[in-house]
Amino acid sequence: MDNTEERSQSGHKRRALTPWRIALIVILILLLVAGGVLASKWRTVSSLLTGSRYVSVNAATESLTLPPGFHAEPFYTGLSIPRMLTFSPDGTLFVAERGQRAS
């Protein structure tokens, strides 16, 4: 008995890579890579899907586009690098800053 017959009888026969299996492996790899890219760029993808925009620290760097009938004006100036906003249950606005204020 040669090796191929022994393998087939013992149930450990090696399967050949057929074209559809290769295509399936390539598709799975592409899906993993695409998922990684989407996960790393989630804010960008989210802003593209929802139409929202992030405003940078420097107003000259990023413009803010509002729908017709809306306007925006500064609520408070003098913050160094405001990062997050939240309201307390009584309506107090809290602002978290990143970095140190320039002297």
N, CA, C and O atoms as CSV, one atom per row, in Angstrom:
chain,resi,resn,atom,element,x,y,z
A,1,MET,N,N,0.833,-1.176,0.000
A,1,MET,CA,C,0.000,0.000,0.000
A,1,MET,C,C,0.883,1.245,0.000
A,1,MET,O,O,1.840,1.333,0.768
A,2,ASP,N,N,0.557,2.206,-0.863
A,2,ASP,CA,C,1.357,3.430,-0.849
A,2,ASP,C,C,0.729,4.450,0.108
A,2,ASP,O,O,-0.321,4.194,0.697
A,3,ASN,N,N,1.382,5.604,0.253
A,3,ASN,CA,C,0.948,6.612,1.240
A,3,ASN,C,C,-0.435,7.169,0.957
A,3,ASN,O,O,-1.198,7.403,1.894
A,4,THR,N,N,-0.784,7.391,-0.311
A,4,THR,CA,C,-2.093,7.959,-0.626
A,4,THR,C,C,-3.216,7.028,-0.227
A,4,THR,O,O,-4.255,7.484,0.252
A,5,GLU,N,N,-3.031,5.740,-0.414
A,5,GLU,CA,C,-4.069,4.798,-0.006
A,5,GLU,C,C,-4.192,4.742,1.505
A,5,GLU,O,O,-5.297,4.626,2.036
A,6,GLU,N,N,-3.052,4.826,2.208
A,6,GLU,CA,C,-3.097,4.814,3.668
A,6,GLU,C,C,-3.829,6.040,4.198
A,6,GLU,O,O,-4.620,5.946,5.137
A,7,ARG,N,N,-3.558,7.180,3.591
A,7,ARG,CA,C,-4.224,8.415,4.050
A,7,ARG,C,C,-5.727,8.359,3.801
A,7,ARG,O,O,-6.513,8.765,4.656
A,8,SER,N,N,-6.126,7.863,2.646
A,8,SER,CA,C,-7.551,7.821,2.356
A,8,SER,C,C,-8.276,6.835,3.258
A,8,SER,O,O,-9.437,7.053,3.607
A,9,GLN,N,N,-7.617,5.768,3.633
A,9,GLN,CA,C,-8.247,4.792,4.503
A,9,GLN,C,C,-8.331,5.299,5.939
A,9,GLN,O,O,-9.287,4.977,6.644
A,10,SER,N,N,-7.363,6.075,6.384
A,10,SER,CA,C,-7.379,6.557,7.760
A,10,SER,C,C,-8.223,7.824,7.920
A,10,SER,O,O,-8.450,8.262,9.047
A,11,GLY,N,N,-8.689,8.418,6.831
A,11,GLY,CA,C,-9.550,9.592,6.909
A,11,GLY,C,C,-8.803,10.908,7.010
A,11,GLY,O,O,-9.423,11.942,7.257
A,12,HIS,N,N,-7.502,10.901,6.828
A,12,HIS,CA,C,-6.709,12.128,6.898
A,12,HIS,C,C,-6.276,12.581,5.521
A,12,HIS,O,O,-5.130,12.988,5.329
A,13,LYS,N,N,-7.156,12.516,4.590
A,13,LYS,CA,C,-6.863,12.898,3.221
A,13,LYS,C,C,-6.758,14.425,3.129
A,13,LYS,O,O,-7.623,15.140,3.635
A,14,ARG,N,N,-5.718,14.911,2.498
A,14,ARG,CA,C,-5.509,16.354,2.353
A,14,ARG,C,C,-6.367,16.877,1.211
A,14,ARG,O,O,-6.403,16.299,0.125
A,15,ARG,N,N,-7.056,17.981,1.476
A,15,ARG,CA,C,-7.928,18.573,0.464
A,15,ARG,C,C,-7.139,19.560,-0.383
A,15,ARG,O,O,-6.328,20.325,0.138
A,16,ALA,N,N,-7.375,19.540,-1.664
A,16,ALA,CA,C,-6.697,20.454,-2.581
A,16,ALA,C,C,-7.390,21.821,-2.525
A,16,ALA,O,O,-8.594,21.908,-2.282
A,17,LEU,N,N,-6.614,22.880,-2.752
A,17,LEU,CA,C,-7.184,24.224,-2.791
A,17,LEU,C,C,-7.820,24.442,-4.157
A,17,LEU,O,O,-7.132,24.633,-5.160
A,18,THR,N,N,-9.128,24.410,-4.171
A,18,THR,CA,C,-9.852,24.640,-5.417
A,18,THR,C,C,-10.009,26.137,-5.629
A,18,THR,O,O,-9.864,26.907,-4.679
A,19,PRO,N,N,-10.303,26.571,-6.854
A,19,PRO,CA,C,-10.432,28.014,-7.123
A,19,PRO,C,C,-11.469,28.708,-6.229
A,19,PRO,O,O,-11.256,29.851,-5.826
A,20,TRP,N,N,-12.583,28.040,-5.912
A,20,TRP,CA,C,-13.585,28.698,-5.065
A,20,TRP,C,C,-13.095,28.843,-3.637
A,20,TRP,O,O,-13.467,29.801,-2.960
A,21,ARG,N,N,-12.268,27.918,-3.157
A,21,ARG,CA,C,-11.698,28.054,-1.807
A,21,ARG,C,C,-10.683,29.198,-1.765
A,21,ARG,O,O,-10.627,29.950,-0.792
A,22,ILE,N,N,-9.891,29.323,-2.818
A,22,ILE,CA,C,-8.937,30.432,-2.898
A,22,ILE,C,C,-9.691,31.750,-2.924
A,22,ILE,O,O,-9.317,32.697,-2.233
A,23,ALA,N,N,-10.764,31.814,-3.731
A,23,ALA,CA,C,-11.571,33.042,-3.805
A,23,ALA,C,C,-12.182,33.360,-2.442
A,23,ALA,O,O,-12.226,34.526,-2.049
A,24,LEU,N,N,-12.650,32.359,-1.722
A,24,LEU,CA,C,-13.228,32.575,-0.398
A,24,LEU,C,C,-12.181,33.109,0.580
A,24,LEU,O,O,-12.473,34.010,1.367
A,25,ILE,N,N,-10.983,32.568,0.536
A,25,ILE,CA,C,-9.902,33.043,1.409
A,25,ILE,C,C,-9.559,34.495,1.084
A,25,ILE,O,O,-9.379,35.305,1.994
A,26,VAL,N,N,-9.466,34.831,-0.202
A,26,VAL,CA,C,-9.157,36.206,-0.611
A,26,VAL,C,C,-10.254,37.156,-0.148
A,26,VAL,O,O,-9.956,38.242,0.351
A,27,ILE,N,N,-11.513,36.768,-0.304
A,27,ILE,CA,C,-12.632,37.614,0.133
A,27,ILE,C,C,-12.592,37.824,1.644
A,27,ILE,O,O,-12.804,38.943,2.111
A,28,LEU,N,N,-12.327,36.781,2.411
A,28,LEU,CA,C,-12.241,36.924,3.870
A,28,LEU,C,C,-11.104,37.853,4.280
A,28,LEU,O,O,-11.263,38.664,5.192
A,29,ILE,N,N,-9.962,37.740,3.613
A,29,ILE,CA,C,-8.839,38.633,3.920
A,29,ILE,C,C,-9.211,40.072,3.593
A,29,ILE,O,O,-8.917,40.976,4.375
A,30,LEU,N,N,-9.855,40.302,2.444
A,30,LEU,CA,C,-10.272,41.657,2.081
A,30,LEU,C,C,-11.289,42.225,3.073
A,30,LEU,O,O,-11.232,43.408,3.411
A,31,LEU,N,N,-12.210,41.393,3.536
A,31,LEU,CA,C,-13.187,41.850,4.532
A,31,LEU,C,C,-12.508,42.214,5.849
A,31,LEU,O,O,-12.888,43.197,6.485
A,32,LEU,N,N,-11.515,41.442,6.265
A,32,LEU,CA,C,-10.782,41.763,7.490
A,32,LEU,C,C,-10.024,43.077,7.351
A,32,LEU,O,O,-10.032,43.898,8.268
A,33,VAL,N,N,-9.375,43.280,6.219
A,33,VAL,CA,C,-8.634,44.526,5.990
A,33,VAL,C,C,-9.602,45.710,5.935
A,33,VAL,O,O,-9.341,46.747,6.546
A,34,ALA,N,N,-10.706,45.570,5.216
A,34,ALA,CA,C,-11.696,46.648,5.122
A,34,ALA,C,C,-12.284,46.964,6.493
A,34,ALA,O,O,-12.490,48.132,6.823
A,35,GLY,N,N,-12.558,45.935,7.295
A,35,GLY,CA,C,-13.067,46.159,8.652
A,35,GLY,C,C,-12.071,46.904,9.510
A,35,GLY,O,O,-12.456,47.771,10.294
A,36,GLY,N,N,-10.795,46.581,9.375
A,36,GLY,CA,C,-9.759,47.291,10.125
A,36,GLY,C,C,-9.653,48.747,9.727
A,36,GLY,O,O,-9.491,49.620,10.580
A,37,VAL,N,N,-9.745,49.012,8.430
A,37,VAL,CA,C,-9.693,50.399,7.952
A,37,VAL,C,C,-10.908,51.175,8.455
A,37,VAL,O,O,-10.770,52.306,8.922
A,38,LEU,N,N,-12.088,50.580,8.363
A,38,LEU,CA,C,-13.293,51.257,8.848
A,38,LEU,C,C,-13.219,51.529,10.351
A,38,LEU,O,O,-13.635,52.591,10.816
A,39,ALA,N,N,-12.696,50.577,11.098
A,39,ALA,CA,C,-12.584,50.761,12.544
A,39,ALA,C,C,-11.597,51.869,12.883
A,39,ALA,O,O,-11.834,52.641,13.813
A,40,SER,N,N,-10.497,51.959,12.146
A,40,SER,CA,C,-9.494,52.977,12.451
A,40,SER,C,C,-9.936,54.364,11.997
A,40,SER,O,O,-9.452,55.363,12.529
A,41,LYS,N,N,-10.826,54.447,11.044
A,41,LYS,CA,C,-11.301,55.734,10.521
A,41,LYS,C,C,-12.777,55.958,10.841
A,41,LYS,O,O,-13.497,56.570,10.052
A,42,TRP,N,N,-13.233,55.462,12.001
A,42,TRP,CA,C,-14.658,55.498,12.308
A,42,TRP,C,C,-15.218,56.916,12.349
A,42,TRP,O,O,-16.324,57.151,11.863
A,43,ARG,N,N,-14.478,57.864,12.917
A,43,ARG,CA,C,-14.993,59.233,12.973
A,43,ARG,C,C,-15.185,59.815,11.583
A,43,ARG,O,O,-16.182,60.486,11.318
A,44,THR,N,N,-14.244,59.563,10.707
A,44,THR,CA,C,-14.353,60.066,9.341
A,44,THR,C,C,-15.539,59.429,8.630
A,44,THR,O,O,-16.322,60.122,7.980
A,45,VAL,N,N,-15.673,58.116,8.750
A,45,VAL,CA,C,-16.786,57.410,8.111
A,45,VAL,C,C,-18.113,57.888,8.689
A,45,VAL,O,O,-19.065,58.118,7.944
A,46,SER,N,N,-18.183,58.036,9.999
A,46,SER,CA,C,-19.407,58.485,10.651
A,46,SER,C,C,-19.795,59.890,10.193
A,46,SER,O,O,-20.967,60.154,9.923
A,47,SER,N,N,-18.817,60.787,10.105
A,47,SER,CA,C,-19.130,62.150,9.677
A,47,SER,C,C,-19.561,62.183,8.215
A,47,SER,O,O,-20.395,63.008,7.840
A,48,LEU,N,N,-19.011,61.308,7.389
A,48,LEU,CA,C,-19.445,61.240,5.991
A,48,LEU,C,C,-20.874,60.719,5.883
A,48,LEU,O,O,-21.650,61.202,5.059
A,49,LEU,N,N,-21.225,59.735,6.711
A,49,LEU,CA,C,-22.568,59.157,6.650
A,49,LEU,C,C,-23.634,60.087,7.232
A,49,LEU,O,O,-24.749,60.147,6.715
A,50,THR,N,N,-23.301,60.811,8.301
A,50,THR,CA,C,-24.289,61.653,8.964
A,50,THR,C,C,-24.276,63.093,8.475
A,50,THR,O,O,-25.229,63.836,8.711
A,51,GLY,N,N,-23.201,63.497,7.793
A,51,GLY,CA,C,-23.110,64.870,7.311
A,51,GLY,C,C,-22.586,65.833,8.350
A,51,GLY,O,O,-22.534,67.035,8.090
A,52,SER,N,N,-22.191,65.347,9.535
A,52,SER,CA,C,-21.660,66.240,10.564
A,52,SER,C,C,-20.201,66.550,10.263
A,52,SER,O,O,-19.540,65.827,9.517
A,53,ARG,N,N,-19.710,67.632,10.850
A,53,ARG,CA,C,-18.330,68.035,10.628
A,53,ARG,C,C,-17.690,68.357,11.954
A,53,ARG,O,O,-18.349,68.854,12.867
A,54,TYR,N,N,-16.410,68.077,12.062
A,54,TYR,CA,C,-15.640,68.435,13.243
A,54,TYR,C,C,-14.971,69.773,12.985
A,54,TYR,O,O,-14.462,70.028,11.894
A,55,VAL,N,N,-14.980,70.614,13.987
A,55,VAL,CA,C,-14.371,71.929,13.870
A,55,VAL,C,C,-13.038,71.879,14.592
A,55,VAL,O,O,-12.949,71.392,15.719
A,56,SER,N,N,-12.002,72.385,13.937
A,56,SER,CA,C,-10.678,72.339,14.529
A,56,SER,C,C,-10.475,73.515,15.474
A,56,SER,O,O,-11.340,74.381,15.605
A,57,VAL,N,N,-9.314,73.532,16.132
A,57,VAL,CA,C,-8.983,74.591,17.085
A,57,VAL,C,C,-8.894,75.937,16.386
A,57,VAL,O,O,-9.364,76.948,16.907
A,58,ASN,N,N,-8.300,75.947,15.226
A,58,ASN,CA,C,-8.120,77.178,14.475
A,58,ASN,C,C,-9.271,77.329,13.486
A,58,ASN,O,O,-9.462,76.471,12.625
A,59,ALA,N,N,-10.033,78.406,13.601
A,59,ALA,CA,C,-11.203,78.596,12.736
A,59,ALA,C,C,-10.805,78.699,11.270
A,59,ALA,O,O,-11.601,78.370,10.391
A,60,ALA,N,N,-9.584,79.151,10.994
A,60,ALA,CA,C,-9.144,79.250,9.611
A,60,ALA,C,C,-8.869,77.877,9.002
A,60,ALA,O,O,-8.858,77.732,7.780
A,61,THR,N,N,-8.650,76.880,9.838
A,61,THR,CA,C,-8.334,75.543,9.353
A,61,THR,C,C,-9.574,74.812,8.853
A,61,THR,O,O,-9.522,74.132,7.828
A,62,GLU,N,N,-10.672,74.943,9.560
A,62,GLU,CA,C,-11.889,74.194,9.233
A,62,GLU,C,C,-13.082,75.141,9.297
A,62,GLU,O,O,-13.281,75.843,10.288
A,63,SER,N,N,-13.866,75.148,8.235
A,63,SER,CA,C,-15.057,75.996,8.241
A,63,SER,C,C,-16.253,75.169,8.711
A,63,SER,O,O,-16.297,73.953,8.529
A,64,LEU,N,N,-17.201,75.843,9.307
A,64,LEU,CA,C,-18.402,75.199,9.808
A,64,LEU,C,C,-19.539,75.507,8.850
A,64,LEU,O,O,-19.831,76.672,8.580
A,65,THR,N,N,-20.182,74.465,8.333
A,65,THR,CA,C,-21.303,74.641,7.418
A,65,THR,C,C,-22.581,74.274,8.150
A,65,THR,O,O,-22.720,73.159,8.652
A,66,LEU,N,N,-23.513,75.214,8.209
A,66,LEU,CA,C,-24.787,74.993,8.891
A,66,LEU,C,C,-25.926,74.967,7.879
A,66,LEU,O,O,-25.819,75.574,6.813
A,67,PRO,N,N,-27.008,74.276,8.197
A,67,PRO,CA,C,-28.172,74.272,7.303
A,67,PRO,C,C,-28.794,75.661,7.213
A,67,PRO,O,O,-28.589,76.491,8.099
A,68,PRO,N,N,-29.541,75.914,6.167
A,68,PRO,CA,C,-30.208,77.215,6.035
A,68,PRO,C,C,-31.103,77.491,7.243
A,68,PRO,O,O,-31.808,76.600,7.718
A,69,GLY,N,N,-31.071,78.716,7.730
A,69,GLY,CA,C,-31.882,79.112,8.873
A,69,GLY,C,C,-31.186,78.971,10.210
A,69,GLY,O,O,-31.722,79.424,11.220
A,70,PHE,N,N,-30.009,78.359,10.257
A,70,PHE,CA,C,-29.246,78.200,11.491
A,70,PHE,C,C,-28.076,79.174,11.496
A,70,PHE,O,O,-27.566,79.554,10.442
A,71,HIS,N,N,-27.663,79.569,12.680
A,71,HIS,CA,C,-26.469,80.397,12.811
A,71,HIS,C,C,-25.695,79.956,14.044
A,71,HIS,O,O,-26.243,79.322,14.946
A,72,ALA,N,N,-24.425,80.297,14.068
A,72,ALA,CA,C,-23.574,79.926,15.196
A,72,ALA,C,C,-22.763,81.133,15.619
A,72,ALA,O,O,-22.301,81.916,14.788
A,73,GLU,N,N,-22.598,81.272,16.915
A,73,GLU,CA,C,-21.732,82.318,17.449
A,73,GLU,C,C,-21.060,81.774,18.701
A,73,GLU,O,O,-21.605,80.891,19.362
A,74,PRO,N,N,-19.881,82.292,19.033
A,74,PRO,CA,C,-19.159,81.777,20.202
A,74,PRO,C,C,-19.963,81.959,21.489
A,74,PRO,O,O,-20.515,83.029,21.743
A,75,PHE,N,N,-20.018,80.900,22.295
A,75,PHE,CA,C,-20.695,80.951,23.587
A,75,PHE,C,C,-19.748,81.489,24.645
A,75,PHE,O,O,-20.145,82.257,25.521
A,76,TYR,N,N,-18.478,81.074,24.552
A,76,TYR,CA,C,-17.458,81.508,25.500
A,76,TYR,C,C,-16.113,81.463,24.794
A,76,TYR,O,O,-15.828,80.509,24.071
A,77,THR,N,N,-15.295,82.466,24.989
A,77,THR,CA,C,-13.944,82.476,24.431
A,77,THR,C,C,-12.951,82.429,25.581
A,77,THR,O,O,-13.322,82.648,26.734
A,78,GLY,N,N,-11.711,82.150,25.278
A,78,GLY,CA,C,-10.695,82.119,26.309
A,78,GLY,C,C,-10.295,80.723,26.740
A,78,GLY,O,O,-9.464,80.565,27.635
A,79,LEU,N,N,-10.868,79.719,26.123
A,79,LEU,CA,C,-10.466,78.348,26.431
A,79,LEU,C,C,-9.251,77.994,25.582
A,79,LEU,O,O,-9.121,78.438,24.442
A,80,SER,N,N,-8.374,77.194,26.153
A,80,SER,CA,C,-7.160,76.841,25.422
A,80,SER,C,C,-7.465,75.820,24.326
A,80,SER,O,O,-7.365,76.151,23.145
A,81,ILE,N,N,-7.826,74.612,24.679
A,81,ILE,CA,C,-8.187,73.584,23.691
A,81,ILE,C,C,-9.391,72.812,24.237
A,81,ILE,O,O,-9.221,71.746,24.828
A,82,PRO,N,N,-10.605,73.340,24.044
A,82,PRO,CA,C,-11.784,72.619,24.544
A,82,PRO,C,C,-11.921,71.282,23.820
A,82,PRO,O,O,-11.771,71.201,22.601
A,83,ARG,N,N,-12.208,70.236,24.594
A,83,ARG,CA,C,-12.244,68.895,24.011
A,83,ARG,C,C,-13.624,68.259,24.087
A,83,ARG,O,O,-14.099,67.704,23.096
A,84,MET,N,N,-14.281,68.328,25.249
A,84,MET,CA,C,-15.587,67.682,25.399
A,84,MET,C,C,-16.532,68.608,26.168
A,84,MET,O,O,-16.107,69.423,26.987
A,85,LEU,N,N,-17.804,68.458,25.880
A,85,LEU,CA,C,-18.853,69.217,26.566
A,85,LEU,C,C,-19.854,68.237,27.164
A,85,LEU,O,O,-20.132,67.178,26.601
A,86,THR,N,N,-20.390,68.622,28.327
A,86,THR,CA,C,-21.481,67.836,28.908
A,86,THR,C,C,-22.289,68.743,29.827
A,86,THR,O,O,-21.784,69.746,30.330
A,87,PHE,N,N,-23.528,68.384,30.035
A,87,PHE,CA,C,-24.409,69.128,30.933
A,87,PHE,C,C,-24.705,68.291,32.165
A,87,PHE,O,O,-24.864,67.073,32.078
A,88,SER,N,N,-24.777,68.949,33.308
A,88,SER,CA,C,-25.188,68.273,34.538
A,88,SER,C,C,-26.708,68.224,34.576
A,88,SER,O,O,-27.359,68.892,33.773
A,89,PRO,N,N,-27.293,67.447,35.491
A,89,PRO,CA,C,-28.760,67.382,35.575
A,89,PRO,C,C,-29.419,68.743,35.830
A,89,PRO,O,O,-30.558,68.965,35.419
A,90,ASP,N,N,-28.700,69.664,36.514
A,90,ASP,CA,C,-29.291,70.985,36.766
A,90,ASP,C,C,-29.036,71.976,35.624
A,90,ASP,O,O,-29.419,73.141,35.729
A,91,GLY,N,N,-28.390,71.528,34.525
A,91,GLY,CA,C,-28.205,72.382,33.360
A,91,GLY,C,C,-26.859,73.081,33.289
A,91,GLY,O,O,-26.623,73.850,32.357
A,92,THR,N,N,-25.969,72.838,34.244
A,92,THR,CA,C,-24.645,73.451,34.216
A,92,THR,C,C,-23.819,72.833,33.089
A,92,THR,O,O,-23.765,71.612,32.939
A,93,LEU,N,N,-23.180,73.695,32.302
A,93,LEU,CA,C,-22.338,73.236,31.203
A,93,LEU,C,C,-20.914,73.043,31.708
A,93,LEU,O,O,-20.330,73.960,32.287
A,94,PHE,N,N,-20.344,71.841,31.489
A,94,PHE,CA,C,-18.954,71.551,31.832
A,94,PHE,C,C,-18.159,71.371,30.548
A,94,PHE,O,O,-18.611,70.719,29.606
A,95,VAL,N,N,-16.968,71.961,30.526
A,95,VAL,CA,C,-16.089,71.857,29.366
A,95,VAL,C,C,-14.762,71.274,29.814
A,95,VAL,O,O,-14.145,71.775,30.754
A,96,ALA,N,N,-14.324,70.225,29.151
A,96,ALA,CA,C,-13.010,69.642,29.439
A,96,ALA,C,C,-12.012,70.212,28.444
A,96,ALA,O,O,-12.279,70.279,27.244
A,97,GLU,N,N,-10.851,70.625,28.964
A,97,GLU,CA,C,-9.818,71.175,28.096
A,97,GLU,C,C,-8.642,70.206,28.023
A,97,GLU,O,O,-8.397,69.430,28.946
A,98,ARG,N,N,-7.936,70.267,26.931
A,98,ARG,CA,C,-6.719,69.487,26.756
A,98,ARG,C,C,-5.552,70.470,26.635
A,98,ARG,O,O,-5.633,71.462,25.911
A,99,GLY,N,N,-4.500,70.186,27.334
A,99,GLY,CA,C,-3.321,71.046,27.230
A,99,GLY,C,C,-3.338,72.175,28.256
A,99,GLY,O,O,-4.265,72.310,29.055
A,100,GLN,N,N,-2.290,72.969,28.205
A,100,GLN,CA,C,-2.137,74.100,29.122
A,100,GLN,C,C,-2.451,75.389,28.387
A,100,GLN,O,O,-2.234,75.506,27.181
A,101,ARG,N,N,-2.957,76.335,29.121
A,101,ARG,CA,C,-3.249,77.646,28.571
A,101,ARG,C,C,-1.939,78.388,28.344
A,101,ARG,O,O,-1.050,78.367,29.195
A,102,ALA,N,N,-1.825,79.042,27.193
A,102,ALA,CA,C,-0.611,79.820,26.883
A,102,ALA,C,C,-0.598,81.079,27.729
A,102,ALA,O,O,-1.620,81.748,27.874
A,103,SER,N,N,0.567,81.400,28.289
A,103,SER,CA,C,0.675,82.596,29.144
A,103,SER,C,C,0.952,83.820,28.332
A,103,SER,O,O,1.074,84.913,28.884
